[in-house]
Amino acid sequence: MRSIIKLILAKTVGSLIFLLFLLLANIANAIISNNILDAIVSFLNSQILLIIAIAIVVVAADGFRMLTFPFNLPGPLFNGVAAVLSIIFLLGLLEVIISTILQAPELFSSIDQFSIFIYGITFLLTVGLGYLDLLNDRKK
């Protein structure tokens, strides 16, 4: 039980540090006039709920991982959801980078066509490997 509380505290501190850096990035964006910085900070501001959702799902996955069988069985499912949410975030960031730095948004449209496939494969691989890991731990 203590380790779960430590986990929650550690992840909360990490999230607060991220929010502090985001605040500093917003202040820097107000002072410095830079298109790339503005695009990245605007993206991070618009995705703050997704970032918080990823953090919550990761905490839940790690919490289930700390439990013993059979209570740890939902862990890989939460890891799968966290992985898909992370891919959604990373693809959004990639889109911002491609359209802002490379100024070639048509490059991202070809990646965007495969996004559902990428999400599905990510979820299945993460969940499948998570359950294999649980089986491996169970054999020990």
TILUMBA-137965 format. One record per residue: x, y, z of N, C-alpha, C, O in turn. Coordinates in Angstrom, 1 decimal, decimal comma. Example, Ala and Ser with C-alpha at 12.3 -4.5 7.8 and 13.67 -1.06 7.14 Angstrom:
BEGIN
SITE 13,2 -5,7 7,8 12,3 -4,5 7,8 13,2 -3,3 7,8 14,2 -3,3 8,5 .
SITE 12,8 -2,2 7,1 13,7 -1,1 7,1 12,9 0,0 7,9 13,4 1,1 8,0 .
//
This chain:
BEGIN
SITE 0,8 -1,2 0,0 0,0 0,0 0,0 0,9 1,3 0,0 0,6 2,2 -0,7 .
SITE 2,0 1,2 0,8 2,8 2,4 0,8 3,5 2,7 -0,6 3,7 3,8 -1,0 .
SITE 3,8 1,6 -1,3 4,5 1,8 -2,6 3,5 2,4 -3,6 3,9 3,2 -4,5 .
SITE 2,2 2,1 -3,4 1,2 2,8 -4,3 1,1 4,2 -4,0 1,0 5,1 -4,9 .
SITE 1,1 4,6 -2,7 1,1 6,0 -2,3 2,3 6,7 -2,8 2,3 7,8 -3,3 .
SITE 3,5 6,1 -2,7 4,7 6,6 -3,2 4,7 6,9 -4,7 5,1 7,9 -5,2 .
SITE 4,1 5,9 -5,4 3,9 6,0 -6,9 3,0 7,2 -7,2 3,4 8,0 -8,1 .
SITE 1,9 7,4 -6,5 1,0 8,5 -6,8 1,7 9,8 -6,5 1,6 10,8 -7,3 .
SITE 2,4 9,9 -5,4 3,1 11,1 -5,1 4,2 11,4 -6,1 4,4 12,6 -6,5 .
SITE 5,0 10,4 -6,5 6,1 10,7 -7,5 5,5 11,1 -8,8 6,0 12,1 -9,4 .
SITE 4,4 10,5 -9,3 3,8 10,9 -10,5 3,2 12,3 -10,4 3,2 13,1 -11,4 .
SITE 2,6 12,6 -9,3 2,0 13,9 -9,1 3,1 15,0 -9,1 3,0 16,1 -9,7 .
SITE 4,2 14,8 -8,4 5,4 15,7 -8,4 5,9 15,9 -9,9 6,2 17,0 -10,3 .
SITE 6,0 14,8 -10,6 6,4 14,9 -12,0 5,5 15,7 -12,8 5,9 16,5 -13,7 .
SITE 4,2 15,5 -12,6 3,2 16,3 -13,4 3,3 17,8 -13,0 3,2 18,6 -13,9 .
SITE 3,5 18,1 -11,7 3,6 19,5 -11,3 4,8 20,1 -11,9 4,8 21,3 -12,3 .
SITE 5,9 19,4 -12,0 7,1 19,9 -12,6 6,9 20,2 -14,1 7,4 21,2 -14,6 .
SITE 6,2 19,3 -14,8 5,9 19,5 -16,2 5,1 20,8 -16,3 5,3 21,6 -17,2 .
SITE 4,0 21,0 -15,5 3,2 22,1 -15,5 4,0 23,4 -15,3 3,7 24,5 -15,9 .
SITE 5,0 23,3 -14,4 5,9 24,5 -14,1 6,7 24,8 -15,4 6,8 26,0 -15,7 .
SITE 7,2 23,8 -16,0 8,0 24,0 -17,3 7,1 24,6 -18,3 7,5 25,4 -19,1 .
SITE 5,8 24,1 -18,4 4,9 24,7 -19,4 4,6 26,1 -19,1 4,5 27,0 -20,0 .
SITE 4,4 26,5 -17,8 4,2 27,9 -17,4 5,4 28,7 -17,9 5,3 29,8 -18,4 .
SITE 6,7 28,2 -17,6 7,9 28,9 -18,0 7,9 29,1 -19,5 8,4 30,1 -20,1 .
SITE 7,5 28,0 -20,3 7,5 28,1 -21,7 6,5 29,1 -22,2 6,7 29,8 -23,2 .
SITE 5,3 29,3 -21,5 4,4 30,3 -21,9 4,9 31,7 -21,6 4,7 32,6 -22,4 .
SITE 5,6 31,9 -20,5 6,3 33,2 -20,2 7,3 33,5 -21,3 7,4 34,6 -21,8 .
SITE 8,1 32,5 -21,6 9,2 32,7 -22,6 8,5 33,0 -24,0 9,0 33,8 -24,8 .
SITE 7,4 32,4 -24,3 6,7 32,6 -25,5 6,2 34,0 -25,6 6,1 34,6 -26,7 .
SITE 5,8 34,6 -24,5 5,3 35,9 -24,4 6,4 37,0 -24,6 6,2 38,0 -25,1 .
SITE 7,6 36,6 -24,2 8,8 37,5 -24,3 9,4 37,4 -25,7 9,8 38,4 -26,3 .
SITE 9,6 36,1 -26,1 10,4 35,9 -27,3 9,4 35,7 -28,5 8,4 34,9 -28,4 .
SITE 9,6 36,3 -29,6 8,8 36,2 -30,8 9,4 35,2 -31,7 10,4 35,5 -32,4 .
SITE 8,9 33,9 -31,7 9,4 32,9 -32,5 8,3 32,0 -32,9 7,5 31,5 -32,1 .
SITE 8,2 31,7 -34,2 7,0 30,9 -34,7 7,1 29,5 -34,2 6,0 28,9 -33,9 .
SITE 8,3 28,9 -34,2 8,4 27,5 -33,8 8,0 27,4 -32,3 7,2 26,5 -31,9 .
SITE 8,6 28,3 -31,4 8,2 28,2 -30,0 6,7 28,4 -29,8 6,1 27,8 -29,0 .
SITE 6,2 29,4 -30,5 4,8 29,7 -30,4 3,9 28,4 -30,8 2,9 28,1 -30,1 .
SITE 4,3 27,8 -31,9 3,5 26,6 -32,3 3,6 25,5 -31,3 2,6 24,8 -31,0 .
SITE 4,8 25,2 -30,8 5,0 24,1 -29,8 4,2 24,4 -28,5 3,6 23,6 -27,9 .
SITE 4,4 25,7 -28,0 3,7 26,0 -26,7 2,2 26,0 -26,9 1,5 25,6 -26,0 .
SITE 1,7 26,5 -28,0 0,3 26,5 -28,3 -0,2 25,0 -28,4 -1,3 24,7 -27,9 .
SITE 0,6 24,2 -29,0 0,2 22,8 -29,1 0,1 22,2 -27,7 -0,9 21,5 -27,3 .
SITE 1,1 22,4 -26,9 1,1 21,8 -25,5 0,0 22,4 -24,7 -0,6 21,6 -23,9 .
SITE -0,3 23,7 -24,8 -1,5 24,2 -24,1 -2,8 23,6 -24,6 -3,6 23,3 -23,7 .
SITE -2,9 23,3 -25,9 -4,2 22,7 -26,4 -4,3 21,3 -26,0 -5,4 20,7 -26,0 .
SITE -3,2 20,6 -25,7 -3,2 19,2 -25,4 -3,0 18,9 -23,9 -2,8 17,8 -23,5 .
SITE -3,2 19,9 -23,0 -3,0 19,7 -21,6 -3,9 18,6 -21,0 -3,5 17,9 -20,1 .
SITE -5,2 18,6 -21,5 -6,1 17,5 -20,9 -5,6 16,1 -21,4 -5,7 15,2 -20,6 .
SITE -5,1 16,0 -22,6 -4,6 14,7 -23,1 -3,4 14,3 -22,2 -3,2 13,2 -21,9 .
SITE -2,5 15,3 -22,0 -1,3 15,0 -21,2 -1,7 14,5 -19,8 -1,1 13,6 -19,2 .
SITE -2,7 15,2 -19,2 -3,1 14,8 -17,8 -3,8 13,4 -17,9 -3,6 12,6 -17,0 .
SITE -4,6 13,2 -18,9 -5,2 11,8 -19,1 -4,1 10,7 -19,2 -4,2 9,7 -18,6 .
SITE -3,1 11,0 -20,0 -2,0 10,0 -20,1 -1,3 9,8 -18,7 -1,1 8,6 -18,4 .
SITE -1,1 10,8 -18,0 -0,5 10,7 -16,6 -1,4 9,8 -15,7 -0,9 9,0 -15,0 .
SITE -2,7 10,1 -15,7 -3,6 9,3 -14,9 -3,7 7,9 -15,3 -3,6 7,0 -14,4 .
SITE -3,7 7,6 -16,6 -3,8 6,2 -17,0 -2,5 5,5 -16,7 -2,5 4,3 -16,4 .
SITE -1,3 6,2 -16,8 0,0 5,6 -16,5 0,0 5,2 -15,0 0,5 4,2 -14,6 .
SITE -0,5 6,1 -14,2 -0,5 5,9 -12,7 -1,4 4,6 -12,4 -1,0 3,8 -11,6 .
SITE -2,5 4,6 -13,1 -3,4 3,4 -12,9 -2,7 2,1 -13,3 -2,8 1,1 -12,7 .
SITE -2,0 2,2 -14,5 -1,3 1,0 -15,0 -0,2 0,5 -14,1 -0,1 -0,6 -13,8 .
SITE 0,6 1,5 -13,6 1,6 1,2 -12,7 1,1 0,7 -11,3 1,7 -0,2 -10,7 .
SITE 0,0 1,2 -10,9 -0,7 0,8 -9,7 -1,1 -0,7 -9,8 -0,9 -1,5 -8,9 .
SITE -1,7 -1,0 -10,9 -2,1 -2,4 -11,1 -0,9 -3,3 -11,2 -1,0 -4,5 -10,7 .
SITE 0,1 -2,8 -11,8 1,4 -3,6 -11,9 1,9 -4,0 -10,5 2,6 -5,1 -10,4 .
SITE 1,7 -3,2 -9,6 2,3 -3,4 -8,2 1,5 -4,5 -7,5 2,0 -5,0 -6,5 .
SITE 0,3 -4,8 -7,9 -0,6 -5,7 -7,2 -0,2 -7,1 -7,6 0,5 -7,4 -8,6 .
SITE -0,7 -8,1 -6,9 -0,4 -9,5 -7,2 -1,6 -10,1 -8,0 -2,6 -9,5 -8,2 .
SITE -1,3 -11,2 -8,6 -2,3 -11,9 -9,5 -3,5 -12,3 -8,6 -3,3 -12,7 -7,5 .
SITE -4,7 -12,1 -9,0 -5,2 -11,7 -10,3 -5,6 -10,2 -10,4 -6,1 -9,8 -11,4 .
SITE -5,2 -9,5 -9,4 -5,6 -8,1 -9,3 -4,7 -7,2 -10,3 -5,1 -6,1 -10,6 .
SITE -3,6 -7,8 -10,8 -2,8 -7,0 -11,8 -3,2 -7,2 -13,2 -2,6 -6,6 -14,1 .
SITE -4,3 -8,0 -13,5 -4,7 -8,3 -14,8 -5,1 -7,0 -15,6 -4,9 -7,0 -16,8 .
SITE -5,8 -6,0 -15,0 -6,1 -4,8 -15,8 -4,9 -4,0 -16,2 -5,0 -3,1 -17,1 .
SITE -3,7 -4,2 -15,6 -2,6 -3,4 -15,9 -2,2 -3,3 -17,4 -2,0 -2,1 -17,9 .
SITE -2,1 -4,4 -18,1 -1,7 -4,2 -19,5 -2,8 -3,5 -20,4 -2,4 -2,8 -21,3 .
SITE -4,0 -3,6 -20,0 -5,1 -2,8 -20,7 -4,9 -1,3 -20,5 -5,0 -0,5 -21,4 .
SITE -4,6 -0,9 -19,3 -4,3 0,5 -19,0 -3,0 0,9 -19,7 -2,9 2,0 -20,2 .
SITE -2,0 0,0 -19,8 -0,8 0,4 -20,5 -1,1 0,5 -22,0 -0,5 1,4 -22,7 .
SITE -2,0 -0,3 -22,5 -2,4 -0,2 -23,9 -3,1 1,2 -24,2 -2,8 1,8 -25,2 .
SITE -4,0 1,6 -23,3 -4,7 2,9 -23,5 -3,6 4,0 -23,4 -3,7 4,9 -24,2 .
SITE -2,7 3,9 -22,4 -1,7 4,9 -22,3 -0,8 5,0 -23,5 -0,4 6,1 -23,9 .
SITE -0,5 3,9 -24,1 0,3 3,9 -25,3 -0,4 4,5 -26,5 0,2 5,3 -27,2 .
SITE -1,7 4,2 -26,6 -2,5 4,9 -27,7 -2,6 6,4 -27,5 -2,4 7,1 -28,4 .
SITE -2,9 6,8 -26,3 -2,9 8,2 -26,0 -1,6 8,9 -26,2 -1,6 10,0 -26,7 .
SITE -0,5 8,2 -25,9 0,8 8,8 -26,2 1,1 8,9 -27,7 1,7 9,9 -28,1 .
SITE 0,7 7,9 -28,5 0,8 8,0 -29,9 0,0 9,1 -30,5 0,4 9,8 -31,4 .
SITE -1,2 9,3 -30,0 -2,1 10,4 -30,4 -1,3 11,8 -30,2 -1,3 12,6 -31,0 .
SITE -0,7 11,9 -29,0 0,0 13,1 -28,6 1,2 13,3 -29,5 1,5 14,3 -30,1 .
SITE 2,0 12,2 -29,7 3,2 12,3 -30,6 2,9 12,6 -32,0 3,6 13,3 -32,7 .
SITE 1,8 12,0 -32,5 1,4 12,3 -33,9 1,0 13,8 -34,1 1,3 14,4 -35,1 .
SITE 0,3 14,3 -33,0 -0,1 15,7 -33,1 1,2 16,6 -33,0 1,2 17,6 -33,7 .
SITE 2,1 16,2 -32,2 3,4 17,0 -32,1 4,1 16,9 -33,4 4,7 17,9 -33,9 .
SITE 4,1 15,7 -34,0 4,8 15,5 -35,3 4,1 16,4 -36,4 4,8 17,0 -37,2 .
SITE 2,8 16,5 -36,3 2,1 17,3 -37,3 2,5 18,8 -37,1 2,7 19,5 -38,1 .
SITE 2,6 19,3 -35,9 3,0 20,6 -35,6 4,4 20,9 -36,1 4,7 21,9 -36,7 .
SITE 5,3 19,9 -35,9 6,7 20,1 -36,3 6,8 20,1 -37,8 7,5 20,9 -38,4 .
SITE 6,1 19,2 -38,5 6,1 19,1 -39,9 5,5 20,4 -40,6 6,1 20,9 -41,5 .
SITE 4,4 20,8 -40,0 3,8 22,0 -40,6 4,5 23,3 -40,3 4,5 24,3 -41,1 .
SITE 5,2 23,4 -39,1 5,8 24,6 -38,7 7,3 24,7 -39,2 7,7 25,7 -39,8 .
SITE 8,0 23,7 -38,9 9,5 23,7 -39,2 9,7 23,4 -40,7 10,4 24,1 -41,4 .
SITE 9,1 22,3 -41,2 9,3 21,9 -42,6 8,4 22,6 -43,5 8,6 22,7 -44,7 .
SITE 7,3 23,2 -43,0 6,3 23,8 -43,8 5,8 23,0 -44,9 5,7 23,4 -46,1 .
SITE 5,6 21,7 -44,6 5,1 20,8 -45,6 4,0 19,9 -45,0 4,2 18,7 -44,8 .
SITE 2,8 20,5 -44,8 1,7 19,7 -44,2 1,2 18,5 -45,0 0,6 17,6 -44,4 .
SITE 1,5 18,5 -46,3 1,1 17,4 -47,1 1,9 16,1 -46,7 1,4 15,0 -46,9 .
SITE 3,0 16,3 -46,1 3,8 15,1 -45,6 3,0 14,4 -44,5 3,0 13,2 -44,4 .
SITE 2,4 15,1 -43,6 1,6 14,5 -42,5 0,4 13,8 -43,0 -0,1 12,9 -42,3 .
SITE -0,2 14,3 -44,1 -1,5 13,7 -44,5 -1,3 12,2 -44,8 -2,2 11,4 -44,6 .
SITE -0,1 11,8 -45,3 0,1 10,4 -45,6 0,3 9,6 -44,3 -0,1 8,4 -44,3 .
SITE 0,8 10,2 -43,3 0,9 9,5 -42,0 -0,4 9,4 -41,3 -0,8 8,4 -40,7 .
SITE -1,2 10,5 -41,5 -2,5 10,6 -40,8 -3,5 9,5 -41,4 -4,4 9,0 -40,7 .
SITE -3,3 9,1 -42,6 -4,1 8,0 -43,2 -4,0 6,7 -42,5 -4,9 5,9 -42,5 .
SITE -2,8 6,5 -41,9 -2,5 5,2 -41,2 -2,7 5,3 -39,7 -2,4 4,3 -39,0 .
SITE -3,2 6,4 -39,2 -3,3 6,6 -37,8 -4,1 5,5 -37,1 -3,7 5,0 -36,0 .
SITE -5,3 5,2 -37,6 -6,1 4,2 -36,9 -5,4 2,8 -36,9 -5,4 2,1 -35,9 .
SITE -4,7 2,5 -38,0 -3,9 1,3 -38,0 -2,8 1,3 -36,9 -2,5 0,3 -36,2 .
SITE -2,1 2,5 -36,8 -1,0 2,7 -35,9 -1,6 2,5 -34,4 -1,0 1,9 -33,6 .
SITE -2,8 3,1 -34,2 -3,4 3,0 -32,8 -3,7 1,5 -32,5 -3,4 1,1 -31,4 .
SITE -4,3 0,8 -33,5 -4,6 -0,6 -33,2 -3,4 -1,5 -33,0 -3,4 -2,2 -32,0 .
SITE -2,4 -1,3 -33,8 -1,2 -2,1 -33,6 -0,5 -1,8 -32,3 -0,1 -2,7 -31,6 .
SITE -0,5 -0,5 -32,0 0,1 -0,1 -30,7 -0,6 -0,7 -29,5 0,0 -1,3 -28,6 .
SITE -1,9 -0,6 -29,5 -2,7 -1,2 -28,4 -2,5 -2,7 -28,3 -2,3 -3,2 -27,2 .
SITE -2,6 -3,4 -29,4 -2,5 -4,9 -29,4 -1,1 -5,3 -29,0 -1,0 -6,2 -28,2 .
SITE -0,1 -4,7 -29,5 1,3 -5,0 -29,1 1,5 -4,8 -27,6 2,1 -5,6 -26,9 .
SITE 1,1 -3,6 -27,1 1,3 -3,3 -25,7 0,5 -4,2 -24,8 1,1 -4,7 -23,8 .
SITE -0,7 -4,5 -25,1 -1,5 -5,4 -24,3 -1,0 -6,8 -24,3 -0,8 -7,5 -23,3 .
SITE -0,7 -7,3 -25,6 -0,1 -8,6 -25,7 1,2 -8,8 -25,0 1,4 -9,8 -24,3 .
SITE 2,1 -7,9 -25,2 3,4 -8,0 -24,5 3,2 -7,9 -23,0 4,0 -8,5 -22,2 .
SITE 2,3 -7,0 -22,5 2,0 -6,9 -21,1 1,5 -8,2 -20,5 2,0 -8,5 -19,4 .
SITE 0,6 -8,9 -21,2 0,1 -10,1 -20,6 1,2 -11,2 -20,7 1,3 -12,1 -19,8 .
SITE 2,1 -11,2 -21,7 3,2 -12,1 -21,8 4,1 -11,9 -20,6 4,6 -12,8 -20,0 .
SITE 4,3 -10,6 -20,3 5,2 -10,3 -19,1 4,5 -10,7 -17,8 5,2 -11,2 -16,9 .
SITE 3,2 -10,6 -17,7 2,5 -11,1 -16,5 2,7 -12,6 -16,4 2,9 -13,2 -15,3 .
SITE 2,5 -13,3 -17,5 2,7 -14,8 -17,5 4,1 -15,2 -17,1 4,3 -16,1 -16,4 .
SITE 5,1 -14,4 -17,6 6,5 -14,7 -17,3 6,7 -14,5 -15,8 7,4 -15,2 -15,2 .
SITE 6,2 -13,4 -15,2 6,3 -13,1 -13,8 5,6 -14,2 -13,0 6,1 -14,6 -11,9 .
SITE 4,5 -14,7 -13,5 3,7 -15,7 -12,8 4,5 -17,0 -12,7 4,4 -17,8 -11,7 .
SITE 5,3 -17,3 -13,7 6,1 -18,6 -13,7 7,3 -18,6 -12,8 7,7 -19,6 -12,3 .
SITE 7,7 -17,4 -12,4 8,9 -17,3 -11,5 8,5 -17,6 -10,1 9,4 -17,6 -9,2 .
//
